[in-house]
């Protein structure tokens, strides 16, 4: 089931930055993460640049590819959502 609150907010760069930091910390390439997730390199790049929001299945695949708990990746996502909502509240 989709969440209209999350879907109505554009993705900020926070989640992508966290993903990129962890990927680089583990000396992984975008290609390696994409292969491990079973998705395209360009999709990972879009996520890292804040242009796409990953769905719940992709979040779990990213966690597996980076060898971190799903809760870690989910926290990155929730921090991103919270940041987006705070920005929206400030501009309202």
Secondary structure as UniProt FT lines:
FT   HELIX           4..7
FT   HELIX           14..25
FT   TURN            26..27
FT   HELIX           30..37
FT   HELIX           41..48
FT   TURN            49..50
FT   HELIX           56..66
FT   HELIX           70..91
//
